[in-house]
Amino acid sequence: FAINMEQLVLEHELGRGNYGTVKKVLHKPTKVAMAMKEIRLELDSTRLNGILMELDVLHRAVSPFIVEFYGAFFVESCVYYCMEYMDGGSLASLCCFPNGNVSLPPSLSSSPGSAWTSSPAPLAEEHLGRIASSMTKGLAFLKDHLGVMHRDVKPTNVLVNRKGEIKLCDFGVSGQLEKSIARTNVGCQSYMAPERIKGSSPSSSNVDDAFTSYTVSADVWSLGLSIVEIARGKYPYPPETYENVFAQLSAIVDGEAPGLPDDDDDDSSLTADVSENGDGRPVGRKWSPEARDWVRRCLIKNADERATYPGLLAHPWMKMDAERNADMADWAARAIEWRDRGRRGFAIYE
Ligand code: ADP
């Protein structure tokens, strides 16, 4: 069946992306809660219909590691895209902090009994392992079953729910949609593999060039970088600044690839109060050699030597994940609570 606007009750806004807003909606006929993304495009109805036809392949993208697609329609010059509602939001909102600083302002962190600082959501290796295996299985599914690469792997495009499921969204199935929103070079943190940065000329207006000059291994790089960011709590490359707009891109192309932080490496932004769980057992800071090696294989700068999905899935770290029963629902609940308390805390502080 086809979804249309009349069937939907609009609820609150869930977030804003680079090219549209996402709202929570209720689909009246089925009573299913959905997330609806609005993408504003200045296109005629022939082109909009073309995009809808291309999006139709998403009905085949049924996997536990992919956010389910319910349907798309357009009204005037906006495409509305309805998908599974993920009640935990993005991994970025749960694990990544823009300034790499998760400590509270002194006035709040020193307040006695502050629940926000005493009930953190540390990310232990078992959680990181499950996130990595879910993302890899999602990407391998897109490649094997739909014959597409993702093209925009990053922590904001990985969604979480309270069941503890980790699913990918926002992948590039519609070439026409890609071209219309020109999603390359948006945002101030690049997840692009070195070969994508080298292969795309910033002055080129031909987006098609940029889409054909790299392959699925570019997504493997972005996967590895996302895992490093999630583990560290912050994006590992320097920010782009007004003084040096290419600082970040040249670090990706010319610098040493980042990895999981060493045990004694203070680079991890997580402060002491999030390095222990309820039992006082340190978690999250001691990444196994297997985890480090898995990430290292994703972040090999030469695309031909970089890991493939079958290679990553057969890696000892993924075997460890399969044998472990990571309690992702418990982690998700704590991470969501911690994030939402932090938001409330900052709202009070501001
Ligand atoms: P971006 O352009 O940065 O990729 P999106 O437009 O895809 O961002 O989404 C913006 C925000 O909306 C996300 O960061 C997330 O918090 C929220 N969001 C997107 N899709 C969903 C969904 N299916 N369920 C719940 N929240 C969502």
Residues whose N, C-alpha, C, O or C-beta is under 5 A from the ligand:
A	BS01	ADP	L14 G15 R16 G17 N18 Y19 G20 V22 A35 M83 E84 Y85 M86 G89 S90 T156 D170
